[in-house]
Amino acid sequence: MTTIRKVLNILIVEDNLGDYTLVKEYLEERFQYLTCQHAINYKEAKALLGSESKFDVIFLDLTLPDLSGKPLIKKVVKIASQTPVTILTGSLNLNFCIESLQLGASDYLFKDELNPNSLFKSINYTIEKQKQRLKLLESEKKYSDLFHFSPVAMFVYDVDTLKFLDVNSAATELFGYEKEEFLLMYLHQILFSKETDVFLGALRKTIHKDNYRFDDYFLYRTKTGEEIRAEITIKTIIFQNRKAKLVVAKDITERLLHYKALASQNEKLKQIAWQQSHEMRSPASKILGIVELLNTDTCSKEEQELLIQEIGSTMKELDDVIRSISKNAKQIEPKNK
C-alpha cells in the first residue's frame, strides 16, 4: 500500500521498450493511482515537459539516441523546473552518479537492481524531498523579501573573515556604497578608526550567541565620511552554506540630534526660569518697596524725587532682564527646515 494518495503522473524517458515496460509494471504493482507517459528520446521528453502536463517524477535513462550523459541531465533538469528527476543507469559508476546529483538530479537507480520496492521507496523519498526543498525555497524567498525590501539597513558578514556577503538597498542608500562595492569590503571599513577596536571586541563577545542587541550605539562612516550613529542587532544565520551574522543597523543619528536639541532647549528654559524667579524678583520687590514709601507722609519732596528716579533706574534694570528673557526664548523656538 502506498503512502501517496493522489494520482501520480510519471514521465519515463527510455528508448528501450523492454526497460520502459518493466518500470511501468513495477510502478503499477505498488501504486494504485498512476499514469505513465513515455518518451523515447530527448526531443520527445522536451515536448512533453513543455506541454501542459504536470509530472510528479521523471525517470531518465542516461543514454538516449539524440543526447546522453551530463548534457542530457543538465538540459532535462533545466526544463523540468521543479519536477524531481531520477536517473536510471546501467552503469555502476558511483562517481558519475554523485556528479548527476550535483547537476540537479534527485536520485539515481541502477537498472539491474530495479524492483517494485526500490521504485516505491525512491518515489516516496523523492517526492518528500522535493516538498522539503520547496518549503526551503519559500522560506529563503521570505527571508530575501524581508531582507531586501526592509526600510532598515541590513547586511550579512562572514563570521571568520568579517567580509560582507550581502547588503540590502537600505544599507547601500545609508552608507552610499553600491552593492558591488560593499561585497568587496570588510566590516571594519565602515567604522571610524576610534570605534573599530571597541566594536570588534564587542562582536567577539557575541560570536556564540544566536541573537544579540547592543545597549549602546556605534559610530559608522559613509562613503563621503559622514558620521552615522546606529543601534545594532545581530542574528546568527547560515548564508551560502557558511556561518554568518545578519546585522540590523538602525540609524538613530537624527534622533540623537533631536535629543541634543531638546537638552539645549531645556537648559535655556532653566535659565529663563531662573531669571524669572531671581533677576526679575529683585527689581520688582524694589519697585514695590519704593511705591509703599511714596504712599506714606514721611517722605520729603526731595526724597520723593530721589525715589521716583530710583523707580526709573529700576525699571530700566527690569527692562534689561525682560529683553534677556525674550532673547533666550527666541533661541529655543523651533527652526524652520
QUIBEL-V504886 format. One record per pair of residues at least 12 apart in sequence whose C-alpha atoms are under 10 Angstrom apart, sorted by the first residue. I is the first residue (numbers start at 1). J is the second residue. If there is no record, write none. Layout:
((I	J) (I	J))
//
This chain:
((1	29) (1	30) (1	31) (1	32) (1	120) (2	30) (2	31) (2	32) (2	33) (2	120) (2	121) (2	124) (3	31) (3	120) (3	124) (4	31) (4	32) (4	33) (4	120) (4	123) (4	124) (4	127) (4	128) (5	31) (5	32) (5	33) (6	31) (6	32) (6	33) (6	34) (7	31) (7	32) (7	33) (7	34) (7	35) (7	56) (8	31) (8	32) (8	33) (8	34) (8	35) (8	36) (8	54) (8	55) (8	56) (8	57) (8	123) (9	33) (9	34) (9	35) (9	36) (9	37) (9	53) (9	54) (9	55) (9	56) (9	57) (9	58) (10	24) (10	27) (10	34) (10	35) (10	36) (10	37) (10	38) (10	54) (10	55) (10	56) (10	57) (10	58) (10	59) (10	123) (11	35) (11	36) (11	37) (11	38) (11	39) (11	45) (11	48) (11	49) (11	53) (11	54) (11	55) (11	56) (11	57) (11	58) (11	59) (11	60) (11	85) (12	24) (12	36) (12	37) (12	38) (12	39) (12	40) (12	45) (12	57) (12	58) (12	59) (12	60) (12	61) (12	86) (12	88) (13	37) (13	38) (13	39) (13	40) (13	41) (13	42) (13	44) (13	45) (13	58) (13	59) (13	60) (13	61) (13	62) (13	63) (13	64) (13	87) (13	88) (14	38) (14	39) (14	40) (14	41) (14	42) (14	45) (14	59) (14	60) (14	61) (14	62) (14	63) (14	64) (14	65) (14	88) (15	38) (15	39) (15	40) (15	41) (15	42) (15	60) (15	61) (15	62) (15	63) (15	64) (15	65) (16	40) (16	41) (16	61) (16	63) (16	64) (17	38) (17	40) (19	61) (19	88) (19	111) (20	36) (20	37) (20	38) (20	39) (20	40) (20	59) (20	61) (21	38) (22	114) (22	115) (22	116) (23	36) (23	59) (23	111) (23	114) (23	115) (23	116) (23	119) (24	36) (24	37) (24	38) (24	116) (25	115) (25	116) (26	114) (26	115) (26	116) (26	117) (26	118) (26	119) (26	120) (27	115) (27	116) (27	117) (27	118) (27	119) (27	120) (27	123) (28	116) (28	120) (29	115) (29	116) (29	117) (29	120) (30	116) (30	117) (30	119) (30	120) (30	121) (31	116) (31	120) (35	55) (36	55) (36	58) (37	53) (37	55) (37	58) (38	59) (39	60) (39	64) (40	61) (40	64) (40	65) (40	66) (41	60) (41	61) (41	63) (41	64) (41	65) (41	66) (41	67) (41	68) (42	60) (42	61) (42	63) (42	64) (42	65) (42	66) (42	67) (42	68) (42	72) (42	75) (42	76) (43	64) (43	65) (43	66) (43	67) (45	58) (45	60) (45	76) (45	79) (45	80) (46	75) (46	76) (46	79) (46	80) (47	79) (48	80) (49	76) (49	79) (49	80) (49	81) (49	83) (50	79) (50	80) (54	80) (54	83) (55	80) (55	82) (55	83) (55	84) (56	82) (56	83) (56	84) (56	85) (56	123) (56	126) (56	127) (56	130) (57	80) (57	82) (57	83) (57	84) (57	85) (57	86) (57	106) (57	122) (57	123) (57	126) (57	127) (57	130) (58	76) (58	77) (58	80) (58	83) (58	84) (58	85) (58	86) (58	87) (58	88) (58	105) (58	106) (58	123) (59	84) (59	85) (59	86) (59	87) (59	88) (59	107) (59	108) (59	109) (59	123) (60	72) (60	73) (60	76) (60	85) (60	86) (60	87) (60	88) (60	89) (60	105) (60	108) (60	109) (61	73) (61	86) (61	87) (61	88) (61	89) (61	90) (61	108) (61	109) (61	111) (62	87) (62	88) (62	89) (62	90) (62	91) (63	88) (63	89) (63	90) (69	96) (69	100) (70	96) (70	99) (70	100) (70	103) (71	103) (73	85) (73	86) (73	87) (73	100) (73	101) (73	103) (73	104) (73	105) (74	100) (74	103) (74	104) (74	105) (75	103) (76	104) (76	105) (77	103) (77	104) (77	105) (77	106) (78	103) (78	104) (82	130) (82	131) (82	133) (82	134) (83	105) (83	106) (83	126) (83	127) (83	130) (84	104) (84	105) (84	106) (84	107) (84	123) (84	126) (84	127) (84	129) (84	130) (85	100) (85	101) (85	104) (85	105) (85	106) (85	107) (85	108) (85	126) (86	100) (86	101) (86	104) (86	105) (86	106) (86	107) (86	108) (86	109) (86	122) (86	123) (86	126) (87	100) (87	101) (87	105) (87	106) (87	107) (87	108) (87	109) (87	110) (87	111) (88	107) (88	108) (88	109) (88	110) (88	111) (88	112) (88	114) (89	108) (89	109) (89	110) (89	111) (89	112) (90	109) (90	110) (90	111) (90	112) (90	113) (91	109) (91	110) (91	111) (91	112) (92	109) (92	110) (92	111) (92	112) (93	110) (94	108) (97	109) (97	110) (106	122) (106	125) (106	126) (106	127) (106	129) (106	130) (107	122) (107	123) (107	125) (107	126) (108	122) (109	122) (144	168) (145	168) (146	168) (147	166) (147	167) (147	168) (147	169) (147	170) (147	246) (147	248) (148	166) (148	167) (148	168) (148	169) (148	170) (148	171) (149	168) (149	169) (149	170) (150	168) (150	169) (150	170) (150	171) (150	248) (151	168) (151	169) (151	170) (151	171) (151	250) (152	168) (152	169) (152	170) (152	171) (152	174) (152	248) (152	249) (152	250) (152	251) (153	167) (153	168) (153	169) (153	170) (153	171) (153	172) (153	173) (153	174) (153	175) (153	230) (153	247) (153	248) (153	249) (153	250) (153	251) (154	166) (154	167) (154	168) (154	169) (154	170) (154	171) (154	172) (154	232) (154	233) (154	234) (154	246) (154	247) (154	248) (154	249) (154	250) (155	167) (155	168) (155	169) (155	170) (155	171) (155	172) (155	182) (155	183) (155	187) (155	234) (155	245) (155	246) (155	247) (155	248) (155	249) (156	168) (156	183) (156	187) (156	234) (156	235) (156	236) (156	237) (156	239) (156	244) (156	245) (156	246) (156	247) (156	248) (157	183) (157	185) (157	186) (157	187) (157	237) (157	239) (157	243) (157	244) (157	245) (157	246) (157	247) (158	186) (158	187) (158	237) (158	238) (158	239) (158	242) (158	243) (158	244) (158	245) (158	246) (159	203) (159	204) (159	207) (159	236) (159	237) (159	242) (159	243) (159	244) (159	245) (159	246) (160	207) (160	242) (160	243) (160	244) (161	186) (161	187) (161	244) (162	185) (162	186) (162	187) (162	188) (162	200) (162	244) (162	245) (163	182) (163	183) (163	184) (163	185) (163	186) (163	187) (163	188) (163	189) (163	244) (164	179) (164	181) (164	182) (164	183) (164	184) (164	185) (164	186) (164	187) (164	244) (164	245) (165	182) (165	183) (165	184) (165	185) (165	186) (165	239) (165	240) (165	244) (165	245) (165	246) (166	179) (166	180) (166	182) (166	183) (166	239) (166	246) (167	179) (167	180) (167	182) (167	183) (167	246) (167	247) (170	249) (171	248) (171	249) (171	250) (172	222) (172	223) (173	222) (174	221) (174	222) (174	223) (174	228) (174	249) (174	251) (175	190) (175	220) (175	221) (175	222) (175	223) (175	224) (175	225) (175	226) (175	227) (175	228) (176	221) (176	222) (176	223) (176	224) (176	225) (176	226) (177	222) (177	223) (177	224) (178	223) (187	199) (187	200) (188	200) (188	220) (189	220) (189	221) (189	222) (189	223) (190	219) (190	220) (190	221) (190	222) (190	223) (190	225) (190	228) (191	218) (191	219) (191	220) (191	221) (191	222) (191	227) (191	228) (192	218) (192	219) (192	220) (192	221) (192	222) (192	225) (192	227) (192	228) (193	219) (193	220) (193	221) (194	219) (195	218) (195	219) (195	220) (196	218) (196	219) (196	220) (198	218) (199	217) (199	218) (199	219) (202	214) (203	234) (206	234) (206	235) (206	236) (207	234) (207	235) (207	236) (207	244) (207	245) (208	236) (209	234) (209	235) (209	236) (210	234) (210	235) (210	236) (210	237) (210	245) (211	233) (211	234) (211	235) (211	236) (211	237) (211	245) (211	246) (212	232) (212	233) (212	234) (212	235) (212	236) (212	247) (213	231) (213	232) (213	233) (213	234) (213	235) (213	247) (213	248) (214	231) (214	232) (214	233) (214	234) (215	231) (215	232) (215	233) (216	229) (216	230) (216	231) (216	232) (217	229) (217	230) (217	231) (217	232) (217	249) (217	250) (217	251) (217	252) (217	253) (218	230) (218	231) (218	232) (218	249) (218	251) (218	252) (219	231) (219	253) (220	251) (227	253) (228	250) (228	251) (228	252) (228	253) (228	254) (229	249) (229	250) (229	251) (229	252) (229	253) (229	254) (229	255) (229	256) (230	248) (230	249) (230	250) (230	251) (230	252) (230	253) (231	247) (231	248) (231	249) (231	250) (231	251) (231	252) (231	253) (232	247) (232	248) (232	249) (232	250) (232	251) (233	245) (233	246) (233	247) (233	248) (233	249) (233	250) (234	246) (234	247) (234	248) (234	249) (235	247) (235	248) (261	332) (261	334) (262	332) (264	331) (264	332) (265	328) (265	329) (265	331) (265	332) (265	333) (265	334) (266	332) (267	332) (268	325) (268	328) (268	329) (268	330) (268	331) (268	332) (269	325) (269	328) (269	329) (269	332) (271	325) (271	328) (271	329) (272	321) (272	322) (272	324) (272	325) (272	326) (272	327) (272	328) (272	329) (273	325) (274	325) (275	321) (275	322) (275	324) (275	325) (276	321) (276	322) (276	325) (279	317) (279	318) (279	320) (279	321) (279	322) (280	317) (280	318) (280	319) (280	320) (280	321) (280	322) (280	325) (281	318) (282	314) (282	317) (282	318) (283	311) (283	313) (283	314) (283	315) (283	316) (283	317) (283	318) (283	319) (283	321) (284	311) (284	314) (284	315) (284	317) (284	318) (286	310) (286	311) (286	314) (286	315) (287	307) (287	308) (287	310) (287	311) (287	312) (287	313) (287	314) (287	315) (287	318) (288	311) (289	311) (290	304) (290	307) (290	308) (290	310) (290	311) (291	304) (291	307) (291	308) (291	311) (293	307) (294	307) (294	308))
//
